[in-house]
Amino acid sequence: MKELRNTPYFNLWTKINDFLDKLQESRYGDTVLKSRNHTLTLLYIYLDMHNLAFTKELMWLWFNEEKPLLKTNWKQARRTLNQFIYFMEQDTVIVKMTGDNNAKLSIDLLPFWCQKPLKDFLILKKREGMAKSTLDMYRSSVVRFCIFIINHGISNFNAITPLILQNFNAQDLHSTPEGKSAYNSRIRNFIIYLNEQKLIDN
């Protein structure tokens, strides 16, 4: 297995096309090929827009940010990314690709200035008796928010402005107003915690 190094986004398109050609050679149907192409094209556009090199860690951060927008197609997208990673590492296509080994919302993929306060916040909520499912929702909400602010040039929580919060809300799509309200409530509680810890003063 070759080591998967950073791949410049402008080389990634060639890799994607090679991957799709391999799938076609393996007699995948048009529906699957279209789905694989759609997912990887979205990933490529994201990297291109932000001038980012492809890494496995960044790919999963992108997936977890986009997952709510994928709705019922998120499992198919996850399968695509797992299969594509295998292709990048092994130069071959594996026909059966299941599981979610790398797709979990990982706090450890965030920079330390995001990671440490969030971990401390979740420990506090756990001590307060919060259920695991609720903790998971807090984690996924705040990790997505952290990814957003990092992608917009923020390098510490004190640099968050009302405009940043408005922009995050504008791009954050939910199927219901209730879902968006619950999502915002978790992030608001985290920001209140940051203020209490004097990590923000504005």
Buried (B, 14 or more C-beta within 10 A) or exposed (E): EEEEEEBEBEEBBEBBEBBBEBBBEEEBEEEBEEBBBBBBEBBBEBBEEEEBBBBBEBBBBBBBBBBBEBEEBBEBBBBBBBBBBBBBEEEEBEEEBEEEEBBBBBBEBBEEBBBEBBBEBBEEBBEEEBEEEEBEBBBBBBBBBBBBBBBEEBEEBEEBEEEBBEBBEEEBEBEEEEEBEEBBEBBEBBBEBBEEEEBBEE
